[in-house]
Amino acid sequence: MRFSLFITAVCLATSLHAEKVGPWDLDALKNNVPAMKWVRQDQPIHSLTYAGEKYQGKETAVFAFYASPITLGEAKPGTKFPGVVLIHGGGGTAFADWVHLWAKRGYAAIAMDLNGSRPPDPVFDAKTGVPVGHQSDGKLRTRLPNGGPGHGHVEKFDCVLTPDTSDDWPFHAAANVMRAHSLLRNFAEVDAEHTAVTGISWGGYTTCLVASLDDRFKAAVPVYGCGFLHEGESVQKPSIDKLDPEHRALWVKEYDPGSLLPRCHVPILFVDGTNDVHYVLDSYMKSYNVVPGEKHIRIQVKMSHGHPPGWAPKEIGLFIDSKCRGGDPLPNPGAPVVPADKVTVACESKVPLKKAELNYTTDTGLRSKREWKTVPATIKDHTITAPKPPADANTWFITVSDERDAMVSTVVEFAK
């Protein structure tokens, strides 16, 4: 049976209010630790499976990699670390090199496979101890005998054509991320009150869902992924439009992040590129705008799309550090003001500011094909001053970097 958003079911047996949003039972997901078993613990990166949501009436297992400074041999047992949940994108899996990166940063990290499969055991470079990136080859992955739904378009979109949510990939993805979060918080070496989530592409999409459902997180960073996929130039739009009007509306209501982000109060940093074909700038800004809680944004001119480019920006770690480890926050620019022939932006920053730029495009046509121009701006007393964009500029924003070379953006302005 499907559920509409924001329905709250009353549990008469216990006189408690069971919070249910769409198909997700938030009380169950947040308060129950899933059963798990270790698959391998003799490497710096451990592997495990944990209980997922039922799929077509059957119990499922989810594969995950886990690492921390302790598993890497860089900290003593008994030490506690903040935690981070890592969500792969389309065509991805649990990435050993991703959890290794975060463990080296001082986090306990878990990355799960949301395709009902598992990658091969990691192989480590003999000199550096870093896992080699062979997991990008999908041919090396194996299907779990009790895995959940795959992450193809049928499972992501046509799933709403059946009356049962248990075959819906978006439901499984968000629920199994929340299950991984509950499991991570239960590990003795994890500081359960300081956890974060970040995901790339479809993992960014799922991060938007999870940040809107799971208020236990202290920070969320969706990379590329956003909502309003049924609008504009989104490459997902044709798959949504193929649905009949009733089921199209149902998918948007239950599974488009634009319908859930209005309930997001987890501090969130959106990361995207100007020319991203998968998550277009217009939809990205709509997603940012509907968030009522603390929000920040980093738009990079022509940012590449992929897993390594998606976890590379240093701002992701710095933002999560600021919420989970007491690190200095990213710069926080205000809204641009355009008096006469210039643009001014007031910017709060604990770390001294280093550089600011105006970025704009006068091109029309597909967002992914437009050329951008960048011109320098000046910084004085936490005020950024830039030239006014040309009269024919249809889209523009200002970026500002601090002395750590950590870059953030103002909101993106569109021609009226």
VEXPA-490255 format. One line per field, with one value per residue (C-alpha): residue in one letter; x, y, z; residue number from 1. Coordinates in nm, 3 decimals. Each point is the difference from the previous one (the first is absolute). Layout:
N
r	(A | ...) $
east	(X | ...) $
north	(Y | ...) $
up	(Z | ...) $
k	(NUM | ...) $
% end
This chain:
416
r	(M | R | F | S | L | F | I | T | A | V | C | L | A | T | S | L | H | A | E | K | V | G | P | W | D | L | D | A | L | K | N | N | V | P | A | M | K | W | V | R | Q | D | Q | P | I | H | S | L | T | Y | A | G | E | K | Y | Q | G | K | E | T | A | V | F | A | F | Y | A | S | P | I | T | L | G | E | A | K | P | G | T | K | F | P | G | V | V | L | I | H | G | G | G | G | T | A | F | A | D | W | V | H | L | W | A | K | R | G | Y | A | A | I | A | M | D | L | N | G | S | R | P | P | D | P | V | F | D | A | K | T | G | V | P | V | G | H | Q | S | D | G | K | L | R | T | R | L | P | N | G | G | P | G | H | G | H | V | E | K | F | D | C | V | L | T | P | D | T | S | D | D | W | P | F | H | A | A | A | N | V | M | R | A | H | S | L | L | R | N | F | A | E | V | D | A | E | H | T | A | V | T | G | I | S | W | G | G | Y | T | T | C | L | V | A | S | L | D | D | R | F | K | A | A | V | P | V | Y | G | C | G | F | L | H | E | G | E | S | V | Q | K | P | S | I | D | K | L | D | P | E | H | R | A | L | W | V | K | E | Y | D | P | G | S | L | L | P | R | C | H | V | P | I | L | F | V | D | G | T | N | D | V | H | Y | V | L | D | S | Y | M | K | S | Y | N | V | V | P | G | E | K | H | I | R | I | Q | V | K | M | S | H | G | H | P | P | G | W | A | P | K | E | I | G | L | F | I | D | S | K | C | R | G | G | D | P | L | P | N | P | G | A | P | V | V | P | A | D | K | V | T | V | A | C | E | S | K | V | P | L | K | K | A | E | L | N | Y | T | T | D | T | G | L | R | S | K | R | E | W | K | T | V | P | A | T | I | K | D | H | T | I | T | A | P | K | P | P | A | D | A | N | T | W | F | I | T | V | S | D | E | R | D | A | M | V | S | T | V | V | E | F | A | K) $
east	(0.000 | 0.131 | 0.002 | -0.021 | 0.265 | -0.024 | -0.249 | 0.045 | -0.133 | -0.104 | 0.115 | -0.292 | 0.167 | 0.271 | -0.168 | 0.314 | -0.005 | 0.171 | 0.143 | -0.056 | 0.094 | -0.104 | 0.091 | 0.269 | -0.062 | 0.241 | -0.039 | 0.094 | 0.290 | 0.146 | -0.057 | 0.090 | 0.355 | -0.001 | 0.148 | 0.345 | 0.289 | 0.363 | 0.109 | 0.368 | 0.199 | 0.359 | 0.060 | 0.019 | -0.342 | -0.254 | -0.297 | -0.341 | -0.362 | -0.300 | -0.374 | -0.180 | -0.365 | -0.212 | -0.005 | -0.293 | -0.086 | 0.349 | 0.268 | 0.298 | 0.362 | 0.203 | 0.376 | 0.220 | 0.363 | 0.102 | 0.321 | 0.123 | 0.337 | -0.004 | -0.045 | 0.280 | 0.227 | 0.031 | -0.188 | -0.039 | -0.317 | -0.218 | 0.036 | -0.321 | -0.048 | -0.276 | -0.177 | -0.083 | -0.234 | 0.107 | -0.257 | 0.115 | -0.158 | -0.144 | 0.226 | 0.191 | 0.038 | 0.155 | 0.339 | 0.292 | 0.212 | -0.278 | -0.023 | 0.381 | 0.007 | -0.238 | 0.174 | 0.324 | -0.190 | -0.079 | -0.351 | -0.171 | -0.141 | -0.253 | -0.081 | -0.270 | -0.099 | -0.354 | -0.023 | -0.049 | 0.361 | 0.351 | 0.335 | 0.311 | 0.225 | 0.225 | 0.354 | 0.257 | 0.305 | 0.302 | 0.184 | -0.272 | -0.258 | -0.269 | -0.264 | 0.025 | -0.306 | -0.095 | -0.353 | -0.109 | -0.023 | -0.357 | 0.092 | 0.189 | -0.305 | -0.222 | -0.371 | -0.088 | -0.230 | -0.231 | 0.068 | -0.262 | -0.110 | 0.248 | 0.047 | -0.123 | -0.260 | -0.280 | 0.071 | 0.036 | -0.300 | -0.236 | -0.005 | -0.293 | -0.221 | -0.043 | -0.199 | 0.281 | 0.286 | 0.231 | 0.123 | 0.075 | 0.370 | -0.035 | -0.173 | 0.270 | 0.283 | -0.106 | -0.108 | 0.322 | 0.210 | -0.189 | 0.057 | 0.373 | -0.011 | -0.166 | 0.262 | 0.289 | -0.129 | -0.008 | 0.372 | 0.195 | 0.264 | -0.253 | -0.110 | -0.369 | -0.091 | 0.238 | -0.077 | -0.035 | -0.107 | 0.123 | -0.086 | 0.083 | -0.243 | -0.282 | 0.171 | -0.045 | -0.366 | -0.022 | 0.188 | -0.273 | -0.264 | 0.188 | 0.084 | -0.373 | -0.093 | 0.278 | 0.050 | 0.279 | 0.257 | 0.194 | 0.097 | -0.093 | 0.179 | -0.184 | 0.237 | -0.175 | -0.322 | -0.309 | -0.377 | -0.245 | 0.111 | -0.336 | 0.077 | 0.227 | 0.290 | 0.042 | 0.111 | -0.236 | -0.302 | -0.075 | -0.022 | -0.237 | -0.206 | -0.052 | -0.212 | -0.374 | -0.110 | -0.114 | 0.321 | 0.216 | -0.157 | 0.048 | 0.372 | 0.053 | -0.191 | 0.175 | 0.345 | 0.103 | 0.221 | -0.175 | -0.301 | 0.205 | 0.263 | -0.254 | 0.031 | 0.383 | 0.155 | 0.334 | 0.270 | 0.061 | 0.264 | -0.106 | 0.287 | -0.052 | 0.143 | -0.135 | -0.023 | -0.109 | -0.228 | -0.138 | -0.101 | -0.062 | 0.070 | -0.366 | -0.119 | 0.297 | -0.091 | -0.365 | 0.117 | 0.221 | -0.276 | -0.262 | 0.226 | -0.120 | 0.303 | 0.369 | 0.128 | 0.312 | 0.094 | 0.311 | -0.040 | 0.310 | 0.028 | -0.003 | 0.057 | 0.058 | -0.260 | 0.115 | 0.085 | 0.362 | -0.085 | -0.302 | 0.192 | 0.304 | -0.115 | 0.168 | -0.307 | -0.188 | 0.239 | 0.034 | -0.377 | -0.048 | 0.296 | -0.170 | -0.311 | 0.159 | 0.348 | -0.013 | 0.183 | -0.014 | -0.311 | 0.003 | -0.048 | -0.365 | -0.085 | -0.325 | -0.232 | 0.149 | -0.102 | 0.011 | 0.018 | 0.075 | 0.308 | 0.125 | -0.092 | 0.073 | -0.016 | 0.053 | 0.183 | 0.048 | 0.318 | 0.203 | 0.292 | 0.138 | -0.135 | 0.241 | -0.179 | -0.337 | -0.131 | -0.308 | -0.112 | -0.258 | -0.128 | -0.166 | -0.054 | -0.342 | -0.109 | 0.077 | 0.158 | 0.255 | 0.131 | 0.032 | 0.331 | 0.079 | 0.217 | 0.177 | 0.125 | 0.179 | -0.171 | 0.152 | -0.024 | 0.013 | -0.118 | -0.207 | -0.176 | 0.040 | -0.034 | -0.030 | -0.086 | -0.367 | -0.070 | -0.052 | -0.355 | -0.026 | 0.120 | -0.285 | 0.159 | 0.265 | 0.141 | 0.299 | 0.251 | 0.223 | 0.295 | 0.177 | 0.369 | -0.059 | -0.109 | -0.345 | -0.252 | -0.371 | -0.256 | -0.275 | -0.341 | -0.020 | -0.184 | -0.214 | -0.122 | -0.362) $
north	(0.000 | 0.342 | 0.296 | 0.371 | 0.236 | 0.133 | -0.260 | -0.069 | -0.334 | -0.038 | -0.313 | -0.069 | -0.294 | 0.214 | 0.344 | 0.116 | 0.186 | -0.206 | 0.243 | -0.116 | 0.206 | -0.143 | -0.372 | 0.050 | -0.097 | 0.250 | -0.124 | -0.354 | 0.113 | 0.233 | -0.211 | -0.350 | -0.120 | -0.245 | -0.345 | -0.025 | -0.238 | 0.058 | -0.146 | 0.088 | 0.179 | -0.092 | 0.305 | 0.371 | 0.033 | -0.239 | -0.141 | -0.092 | -0.059 | 0.134 | -0.062 | 0.212 | 0.060 | -0.287 | -0.032 | -0.180 | -0.149 | -0.138 | 0.101 | 0.177 | 0.071 | 0.311 | -0.013 | 0.276 | 0.096 | 0.149 | 0.171 | 0.224 | 0.117 | -0.314 | -0.241 | 0.186 | -0.054 | 0.374 | 0.020 | -0.213 | -0.195 | 0.202 | 0.320 | 0.155 | 0.166 | 0.189 | -0.209 | 0.046 | -0.191 | -0.010 | -0.053 | -0.098 | 0.117 | -0.177 | -0.279 | 0.017 | -0.223 | 0.004 | 0.160 | -0.116 | 0.301 | 0.233 | -0.147 | -0.005 | 0.372 | 0.082 | -0.229 | 0.185 | 0.322 | -0.135 | -0.134 | -0.335 | -0.048 | -0.240 | -0.035 | -0.236 | -0.148 | 0.101 | -0.232 | -0.331 | -0.090 | 0.008 | 0.105 | -0.217 | 0.017 | 0.307 | -0.033 | 0.225 | 0.165 | -0.167 | 0.328 | 0.246 | -0.230 | 0.179 | -0.216 | -0.002 | 0.115 | -0.324 | 0.016 | 0.237 | -0.307 | -0.124 | -0.334 | -0.094 | 0.035 | -0.290 | -0.011 | -0.087 | -0.305 | 0.200 | 0.347 | 0.271 | 0.168 | 0.106 | 0.367 | 0.006 | 0.241 | -0.256 | -0.037 | 0.376 | 0.124 | -0.273 | -0.140 | 0.229 | -0.187 | -0.280 | 0.049 | -0.129 | 0.228 | -0.292 | -0.017 | 0.375 | 0.080 | 0.353 | -0.147 | -0.263 | 0.246 | 0.251 | -0.267 | -0.201 | 0.316 | 0.074 | -0.360 | 0.043 | 0.319 | -0.182 | -0.275 | 0.249 | 0.190 | -0.326 | -0.076 | 0.057 | 0.216 | 0.240 | 0.326 | -0.054 | 0.366 | 0.119 | -0.170 | 0.124 | -0.125 | 0.074 | -0.153 | 0.043 | 0.030 | -0.246 | -0.016 | 0.378 | -0.052 | -0.254 | 0.235 | 0.258 | -0.259 | -0.120 | 0.349 | 0.073 | -0.321 | -0.062 | 0.289 | -0.184 | 0.120 | 0.314 | 0.073 | -0.107 | 0.058 | -0.100 | 0.016 | 0.059 | -0.170 | 0.211 | 0.013 | 0.140 | -0.274 | 0.019 | 0.351 | 0.177 | -0.178 | -0.282 | -0.323 | -0.178 | 0.193 | -0.225 | -0.306 | 0.186 | 0.136 | -0.353 | -0.077 | 0.063 | 0.327 | -0.170 | -0.196 | 0.290 | 0.213 | -0.284 | -0.036 | 0.374 | 0.009 | -0.295 | -0.019 | 0.333 | 0.176 | 0.327 | -0.136 | -0.098 | 0.273 | 0.245 | -0.210 | 0.001 | 0.160 | -0.182 | 0.255 | -0.064 | 0.091 | -0.036 | -0.067 | 0.014 | 0.126 | 0.260 | -0.242 | -0.320 | -0.189 | -0.233 | 0.259 | 0.329 | 0.336 | 0.114 | -0.310 | 0.029 | 0.350 | -0.095 | -0.282 | 0.239 | 0.259 | -0.230 | -0.103 | 0.187 | -0.079 | 0.092 | -0.030 | 0.077 | -0.044 | -0.055 | 0.040 | -0.061 | 0.105 | -0.318 | -0.240 | -0.353 | -0.267 | -0.326 | -0.175 | 0.117 | 0.358 | -0.016 | -0.086 | 0.218 | 0.350 | 0.090 | 0.199 | -0.324 | -0.105 | 0.353 | 0.045 | -0.335 | 0.077 | 0.327 | -0.189 | -0.317 | 0.093 | 0.368 | 0.109 | 0.350 | 0.054 | 0.077 | 0.362 | 0.103 | 0.257 | 0.191 | 0.085 | 0.209 | 0.365 | 0.179 | 0.379 | 0.189 | -0.142 | -0.258 | -0.300 | -0.014 | -0.299 | -0.003 | -0.314 | -0.142 | -0.200 | -0.114 | -0.077 | 0.301 | 0.032 | -0.040 | 0.026 | 0.083 | -0.022 | 0.080 | -0.285 | 0.053 | -0.129 | 0.179 | -0.320 | -0.151 | -0.354 | -0.309 | 0.078 | -0.276 | 0.169 | 0.360 | 0.177 | 0.197 | 0.301 | 0.080 | 0.341 | 0.093 | 0.176 | 0.191 | -0.069 | 0.268 | -0.029 | -0.312 | 0.172 | -0.134 | 0.243 | -0.120 | 0.162 | -0.009 | -0.292 | 0.102 | 0.086 | -0.319 | -0.228 | -0.240 | -0.191 | 0.110 | -0.052 | 0.097 | -0.241 | 0.076 | -0.197 | 0.024 | -0.054 | -0.377 | 0.031 | -0.107 | 0.137 | 0.069 | 0.183 | 0.250 | -0.108 | -0.021 | 0.290 | -0.056 | 0.269 | 0.083) $
up	(0.000 | -0.091 | 0.234 | -0.070 | 0.135 | 0.350 | 0.127 | 0.370 | 0.121 | 0.363 | 0.178 | 0.237 | 0.168 | 0.153 | -0.023 | -0.184 | -0.330 | -0.269 | -0.252 | -0.356 | -0.304 | -0.333 | 0.016 | 0.266 | 0.364 | 0.155 | 0.357 | -0.099 | -0.217 | 0.263 | 0.310 | -0.118 | -0.069 | -0.292 | 0.044 | -0.155 | -0.049 | -0.086 | -0.333 | 0.040 | 0.271 | -0.087 | -0.221 | 0.083 | -0.164 | 0.148 | -0.187 | 0.139 | -0.084 | 0.184 | -0.019 | -0.257 | -0.076 | -0.127 | -0.377 | -0.165 | 0.337 | 0.069 | 0.249 | -0.154 | 0.083 | -0.086 | -0.052 | 0.145 | 0.056 | 0.334 | 0.109 | 0.281 | 0.130 | 0.216 | -0.293 | -0.180 | 0.300 | 0.064 | 0.330 | 0.310 | 0.086 | 0.232 | -0.200 | -0.134 | -0.338 | -0.179 | -0.261 | -0.366 | -0.233 | -0.368 | -0.279 | -0.349 | -0.323 | -0.301 | -0.123 | 0.327 | 0.301 | 0.346 | -0.072 | 0.214 | -0.097 | 0.119 | 0.350 | 0.012 | -0.084 | 0.286 | 0.248 | -0.077 | 0.078 | 0.346 | -0.055 | 0.039 | -0.349 | -0.148 | -0.372 | -0.112 | -0.338 | -0.099 | -0.301 | 0.182 | -0.080 | 0.144 | -0.144 | 0.027 | 0.303 | -0.011 | -0.126 | 0.166 | -0.148 | 0.161 | 0.052 | 0.098 | 0.156 | -0.202 | -0.168 | -0.377 | -0.191 | -0.175 | 0.139 | -0.275 | -0.225 | 0.040 | -0.158 | 0.316 | 0.225 | 0.100 | 0.073 | 0.359 | 0.019 | 0.229 | -0.140 | -0.039 | -0.324 | -0.264 | -0.080 | -0.358 | -0.138 | 0.035 | 0.371 | 0.044 | -0.197 | -0.124 | 0.354 | 0.084 | -0.247 | 0.254 | 0.323 | 0.223 | 0.106 | 0.080 | -0.360 | -0.018 | -0.022 | 0.148 | 0.304 | 0.048 | -0.062 | 0.265 | 0.248 | -0.034 | 0.042 | 0.322 | 0.110 | -0.066 | 0.207 | 0.292 | -0.026 | -0.014 | 0.304 | 0.192 | -0.050 | 0.321 | -0.168 | -0.155 | 0.158 | -0.073 | 0.045 | -0.271 | -0.329 | -0.357 | -0.341 | -0.350 | -0.335 | -0.367 | -0.295 | 0.079 | 0.338 | 0.021 | -0.086 | 0.282 | 0.234 | -0.058 | 0.093 | 0.307 | 0.126 | -0.015 | 0.185 | 0.254 | 0.241 | 0.186 | -0.252 | 0.084 | -0.362 | -0.352 | -0.331 | -0.318 | -0.295 | -0.336 | 0.117 | 0.059 | -0.045 | -0.256 | -0.239 | -0.177 | -0.124 | -0.247 | -0.168 | 0.252 | -0.168 | 0.239 | -0.127 | -0.303 | 0.227 | 0.232 | -0.290 | -0.138 | 0.305 | -0.027 | 0.171 | 0.320 | 0.054 | -0.113 | 0.271 | 0.247 | -0.080 | 0.037 | 0.328 | 0.162 | -0.158 | -0.147 | 0.258 | -0.080 | 0.188 | 0.307 | 0.030 | 0.153 | 0.317 | 0.003 | 0.309 | -0.014 | -0.093 | -0.369 | -0.258 | -0.365 | -0.245 | -0.376 | -0.329 | -0.240 | -0.292 | 0.170 | -0.238 | 0.266 | 0.259 | -0.173 | 0.163 | -0.009 | 0.189 | 0.232 | 0.110 | 0.046 | 0.228 | 0.196 | 0.028 | 0.157 | 0.290 | 0.311 | 0.217 | -0.015 | -0.356 | -0.201 | -0.363 | -0.212 | -0.374 | -0.210 | -0.362 | -0.212 | 0.291 | -0.130 | 0.076 | 0.159 | 0.324 | 0.049 | -0.113 | 0.229 | 0.315 | -0.084 | 0.109 | 0.328 | 0.102 | 0.066 | 0.275 | 0.140 | 0.021 | 0.174 | 0.230 | 0.099 | 0.111 | 0.143 | 0.125 | 0.090 | -0.315 | -0.139 | -0.215 | -0.370 | -0.108 | 0.004 | -0.269 | 0.012 | -0.286 | -0.281 | -0.010 | -0.336 | 0.038 | -0.321 | -0.173 | 0.250 | 0.211 | 0.372 | 0.232 | 0.375 | 0.106 | 0.347 | 0.043 | 0.297 | -0.231 | -0.193 | -0.353 | -0.290 | -0.337 | -0.151 | -0.356 | -0.204 | -0.227 | -0.274 | -0.331 | -0.287 | -0.197 | -0.055 | -0.080 | 0.204 | 0.336 | -0.049 | -0.317 | 0.118 | 0.029 | 0.315 | 0.066 | 0.326 | 0.108 | 0.322 | 0.289 | 0.291 | 0.373 | 0.269 | 0.361 | -0.075 | -0.290 | -0.354 | -0.287 | -0.359 | -0.333 | -0.087 | -0.239 | -0.363 | -0.099 | -0.206 | 0.282 | 0.076 | 0.289 | 0.250 | 0.348 | 0.210 | 0.153 | 0.296 | 0.137 | 0.334 | 0.076 | 0.007 | -0.367 | 0.117 | -0.250 | 0.042 | -0.212 | 0.030 | -0.122 | -0.378 | -0.159 | -0.310 | -0.240 | 0.062) $
k	(1 | 2 | 3 | 4 | 5 | 6 | 7 | 8 | 9 | 10 | 11 | 12 | 13 | 14 | 15 | 16 | 17 | 18 | 19 | 20 | 21 | 22 | 23 | 24 | 25 | 26 | 27 | 28 | 29 | 30 | 31 | 32 | 33 | 34 | 35 | 36 | 37 | 38 | 39 | 40 | 41 | 42 | 43 | 44 | 45 | 46 | 47 | 48 | 49 | 50 | 51 | 52 | 53 | 54 | 55 | 56 | 57 | 58 | 59 | 60 | 61 | 62 | 63 | 64 | 65 | 66 | 67 | 68 | 69 | 70 | 71 | 72 | 73 | 74 | 75 | 76 | 77 | 78 | 79 | 80 | 81 | 82 | 83 | 84 | 85 | 86 | 87 | 88 | 89 | 90 | 91 | 92 | 93 | 94 | 95 | 96 | 97 | 98 | 99 | 100 | 101 | 102 | 103 | 104 | 105 | 106 | 107 | 108 | 109 | 110 | 111 | 112 | 113 | 114 | 115 | 116 | 117 | 118 | 119 | 120 | 121 | 122 | 123 | 124 | 125 | 126 | 127 | 128 | 129 | 130 | 131 | 132 | 133 | 134 | 135 | 136 | 137 | 138 | 139 | 140 | 141 | 142 | 143 | 144 | 145 | 146 | 147 | 148 | 149 | 150 | 151 | 152 | 153 | 154 | 155 | 156 | 157 | 158 | 159 | 160 | 161 | 162 | 163 | 164 | 165 | 166 | 167 | 168 | 169 | 170 | 171 | 172 | 173 | 174 | 175 | 176 | 177 | 178 | 179 | 180 | 181 | 182 | 183 | 184 | 185 | 186 | 187 | 188 | 189 | 190 | 191 | 192 | 193 | 194 | 195 | 196 | 197 | 198 | 199 | 200 | 201 | 202 | 203 | 204 | 205 | 206 | 207 | 208 | 209 | 210 | 211 | 212 | 213 | 214 | 215 | 216 | 217 | 218 | 219 | 220 | 221 | 222 | 223 | 224 | 225 | 226 | 227 | 228 | 229 | 230 | 231 | 232 | 233 | 234 | 235 | 236 | 237 | 238 | 239 | 240 | 241 | 242 | 243 | 244 | 245 | 246 | 247 | 248 | 249 | 250 | 251 | 252 | 253 | 254 | 255 | 256 | 257 | 258 | 259 | 260 | 261 | 262 | 263 | 264 | 265 | 266 | 267 | 268 | 269 | 270 | 271 | 272 | 273 | 274 | 275 | 276 | 277 | 278 | 279 | 280 | 281 | 282 | 283 | 284 | 285 | 286 | 287 | 288 | 289 | 290 | 291 | 292 | 293 | 294 | 295 | 296 | 297 | 298 | 299 | 300 | 301 | 302 | 303 | 304 | 305 | 306 | 307 | 308 | 309 | 310 | 311 | 312 | 313 | 314 | 315 | 316 | 317 | 318 | 319 | 320 | 321 | 322 | 323 | 324 | 325 | 326 | 327 | 328 | 329 | 330 | 331 | 332 | 333 | 334 | 335 | 336 | 337 | 338 | 339 | 340 | 341 | 342 | 343 | 344 | 345 | 346 | 347 | 348 | 349 | 350 | 351 | 352 | 353 | 354 | 355 | 356 | 357 | 358 | 359 | 360 | 361 | 362 | 363 | 364 | 365 | 366 | 367 | 368 | 369 | 370 | 371 | 372 | 373 | 374 | 375 | 376 | 377 | 378 | 379 | 380 | 381 | 382 | 383 | 384 | 385 | 386 | 387 | 388 | 389 | 390 | 391 | 392 | 393 | 394 | 395 | 396 | 397 | 398 | 399 | 400 | 401 | 402 | 403 | 404 | 405 | 406 | 407 | 408 | 409 | 410 | 411 | 412 | 413 | 414 | 415 | 416) $
% end
